[in-house]
Amino acid sequence: MVIVVGSLLLVLLGSVLGSVLAEAAYRIYLRVAYARLFQPPNSGKNIAAYDVSHWEFDERFGYVYPAGRIIAQTNIADGRVTSCQRWDIINKDGNIGKIVGDYHEAELKVLVFGDSWSAFHHEGRTWPLFLQEVLEVRLNKKVHVVNFGRDGYGILQMFDLAAAKIAEWKPDLVVFAFITDDLDRARFWRTVVGAGDDMRVLTVLQPRRDPDPETSADTYLLMPSATYEWCERLARTRTSDAVLERIIRKHRALLERNNPTRRLARANVLTLRHSFLYNRVVSGDAFAFLWKRIPAGTNPRVSYQSYAEDPGFLRSLDRINTTGVPWVLFHLAFYPEIKAKTEYILRPPQKALLDSLEAVTGKTVLRTTDYVRMPVPQAKRMNATADDNHPSLWGMEFYANAVAEALVRHGLVKDPGHRSRTQTPQPTSVEPKS
């Protein structure tokens, strides 16, 4: 009996020790692989401010990009202005990126609805613009692709926007291009409140111009007096003045307001409150506990596991189908997924929502990895920078080729040469930033 008890104790002790060692090893891996999540919030070393909001409130769509708006951005490091930018990327249609060609003269008209992957640009170039160019070459006809990419959007708001824009633009084809993270994003709104240098742009959970501060989060730092001319002057002189001091004070105040515990985006490798390994096994996300600290308006998520439970989505879907315009769902696999040689890296709620998306819409999601040669060589070229998985110019062309190949293979567009190519694009003339 004593021997049996002793053996059980040894097994138990070994299991506990093994679990502790596994947790320790996993924490070391996470600390290296996700270093940014273990760093304390930026308290003011690096600051960026707009002189005017990039977004304006819209009850139907959450927000709109003000057509033709030019935005001055001031970049600050260590209390001094380091550089200035003048953004003129919002085109006359209120979308992001260059408009090339005439939509009404095109032989094939395509609308793309997406999130920041579609809205992301390099000097006005976006992956939907690359798609336009790729299709024109493959189809030997005039093609015009309109980019309705909206940063922060999930599946729900893509469909809400499409329900209105498809009827308005009357395209030949529609592409919904989403990343995995879009599956469980809830609807949100952005609104500008206050006046003068007290102006703020907030992300909120209800369609209200004047929201409850407790259910909102600051989207970006606004400082109307920080004009482009002011920025250039301080960047040249490397001096300080009252405007710069106001920016720094406001940034500090907003940081404190949006992160009252000072732990918003920080994981502690030595914490005894959470097991990273347990979270990874149970929820599929080692940092699941961390996201619960984020203010409600920062990154809202749906609570259900089927789009059939969302009346607004069902109404938008019905309006889209009523137009008779053919449309497809395309999943943009991003670098971590491509690197792992898989289409999706899903959390449990996202898996259920992906299944329901196909069931409710009656569509099969087209997958990036089915239309490119795998494994993708030097896949890190997809990334805009070492710290940003949004697409580089190479990544944009990568996505454009994958989407074009999918459209051809499924007979949604006709390639006169009937070429069915599965390939990665040649490097573009401008390589990803590093």
Secondary structure as GFF3:
##gff-version 3
##sequence-region A 1 434
A	DSSP	alpha_helix	2	33	.	.	.	ID=ss1
A	DSSP	three_ten_helix	35	38	.	.	.	ID=ss2
A	DSSP	beta_strand	46	50	.	.	.	ID=ss3
A	DSSP	beta_strand	56	58	.	.	.	ID=ss4
A	DSSP	beta_strand	62	64	.	.	.	ID=ss5
A	DSSP	beta_strand	71	77	.	.	.	ID=ss6
A	DSSP	beta_strand	80	87	.	.	.	ID=ss7
A	DSSP	three_ten_helix	103	105	.	.	.	ID=ss8
A	DSSP	beta_strand	108	114	.	.	.	ID=ss9
A	DSSP	alpha_helix	116	119	.	.	.	ID=ss10
A	DSSP	alpha_helix	127	139	.	.	.	ID=ss11
A	DSSP	beta_strand	143	149	.	.	.	ID=ss12
A	DSSP	alpha_helix	155	169	.	.	.	ID=ss13
A	DSSP	beta_strand	173	178	.	.	.	ID=ss14
A	DSSP	three_ten_helix	180	184	.	.	.	ID=ss15
A	DSSP	beta_strand	189	193	.	.	.	ID=ss16
A	DSSP	three_ten_helix	196	198	.	.	.	ID=ss17
A	DSSP	beta_strand	200	204	.	.	.	ID=ss18
A	DSSP	three_ten_helix	213	215	.	.	.	ID=ss19
A	DSSP	beta_strand	216	220	.	.	.	ID=ss20
A	DSSP	alpha_helix	228	237	.	.	.	ID=ss21
A	DSSP	alpha_helix	242	258	.	.	.	ID=ss22
A	DSSP	alpha_helix	276	283	.	.	.	ID=ss23
A	DSSP	alpha_helix	288	291	.	.	.	ID=ss24
A	DSSP	three_ten_helix	307	309	.	.	.	ID=ss25
A	DSSP	alpha_helix	311	322	.	.	.	ID=ss26
A	DSSP	beta_strand	327	331	.	.	.	ID=ss27
A	DSSP	alpha_helix	335	339	.	.	.	ID=ss28
A	DSSP	alpha_helix	348	361	.	.	.	ID=ss29
A	DSSP	beta_strand	366	367	.	.	.	ID=ss30
A	DSSP	three_ten_helix	368	370	.	.	.	ID=ss31
A	DSSP	three_ten_helix	379	382	.	.	.	ID=ss32
A	DSSP	beta_strand	383	385	.	.	.	ID=ss33
A	DSSP	beta_strand	388	391	.	.	.	ID=ss34
A	DSSP	alpha_helix	393	409	.	.	.	ID=ss35
###
